[in-house]
Amino acid sequence: MQIIKVASPSDSLLFGKANKYHYMDSFQGSIIDTDNTITPLAVLKAFFQTSPKWVSALFSLRNKIVKIIGLKTSQTIKNKEELIANLKGVTNEQIGLFKIFESSSNEIIMGEDDKHLNFRVSLLLDSSSSHQELKNITITTTVQFNNTLGKLYFIPVKPFHHQIVPSILKGIIKELKNCK
């Protein structure tokens, strides 16, 4: 399964407003969807179901460190499977550090605002222009720095981010294939 870095999709909800991002990247993978049953909500649920253990460990370490300087941390999630099963993908729904800000028929935008930076993650699902049964899943991340702390915070995060997002995207695709 190939995950590639791509240009950020101009039709994303992320770009419908006059937002200025200090950082942005997009990664894309594809999946065959012959029954046309994969939805943005299915992608969202797979996003939370498939986080590799090493990513969870990094987030746990992140929470311990940033709590000291007063940044937001995600709460320990009890009954994660039940919470994921009940996700609807609607505005203001929250799971861990991720709040849903916006959704459409092919995209869900989630993220968080904090005193140091604001981030958004787009889960965009669209059909390939060359093959109707082939669906592209694009994860786009944007970051707005609110102050110097945000810039400093992102320096060590960025290299991990470039490993985390493709790994999560592979997990999403694998999970969606297993659900078919």
Residue pairs with C-beta under 8 A, 6 or more apart in sequence:
1 29
1 170
1 173
1 174
2 29
2 30
3 27
3 28
3 29
3 166
3 169
3 170
4 27
4 28
4 29
5 25
5 26
5 27
5 28
6 26
6 27
6 28
6 138
7 26
8 14
8 15
8 24
8 25
8 26
8 140
9 26
9 122
9 124
9 126
9 138
9 140
11 126
12 107
12 122
12 124
12 138
12 140
13 102
13 104
13 107
13 109
13 122
14 109
14 120
14 122
14 140
14 142
19 142
19 144
20 144
21 142
21 143
21 144
22 143
22 144
22 145
22 151
23 141
23 142
23 143
23 145
23 154
23 158
24 140
24 141
24 142
24 143
25 140
25 141
25 161
25 162
25 165
26 138
26 139
26 140
26 141
27 138
27 139
27 165
27 166
27 169
28 136
28 137
28 138
28 139
28 169
29 136
29 137
29 169
29 170
29 172
29 173
30 128
30 134
30 135
30 136
30 137
30 173
31 38
31 134
31 135
31 137
31 173
31 176
31 177
32 133
32 134
32 135
33 133
33 134
33 135
34 133
35 180
36 133
37 180
38 125
38 135
38 176
39 125
40 89
40 103
40 104
40 105
40 106
40 107
40 108
40 123
40 124
40 125
41 87
41 88
41 89
41 108
42 176
42 179
43 108
43 123
43 125
43 137
43 172
43 176
44 87
44 89
44 108
44 110
44 123
45 84
45 85
45 87
46 171
46 172
46 175
46 176
46 179
47 123
47 168
47 172
48 80
48 84
48 87
48 95
48 96
49 84
49 171
49 175
50 168
50 171
50 172
50 174
50 175
51 168
51 171
52 167
52 168
52 171
55 164
55 167
55 168
58 160
58 164
59 74
59 97
62 73
62 157
63 73
63 74
66 72
66 73
66 153
67 73
69 149
70 115
71 114
71 115
71 116
71 153
72 97
72 112
72 114
73 97
74 96
74 97
75 96
77 83
77 95
77 96
83 95
84 95
87 93
87 95
89 100
89 103
89 108
90 100
90 103
91 100
91 101
91 102
91 103
92 99
92 100
93 99
93 100
94 100
97 112
98 110
98 111
98 112
98 121
99 110
99 111
99 112
100 108
100 109
100 110
101 109
101 110
101 111
101 120
102 108
102 109
103 109
106 124
106 125
106 126
107 122
107 123
107 124
107 125
108 122
108 123
109 120
109 121
109 122
110 120
110 121
110 123
111 118
111 119
111 120
111 121
111 142
112 118
112 119
114 146
115 146
115 147
115 149
116 145
116 146
116 147
116 149
116 150
116 153
117 143
117 144
117 145
117 146
117 150
117 153
117 154
118 143
118 144
118 146
119 141
119 142
119 143
119 144
120 141
120 142
121 139
121 140
121 141
122 138
122 139
122 140
122 141
122 142
123 137
123 138
123 139
124 136
124 137
124 138
124 139
124 140
125 135
125 136
125 137
126 135
126 136
126 138
127 134
127 135
127 136
128 134
128 135
128 136
137 169
137 172
137 173
139 165
139 168
139 169
141 161
141 165
143 150
143 154
144 150
145 151
145 154
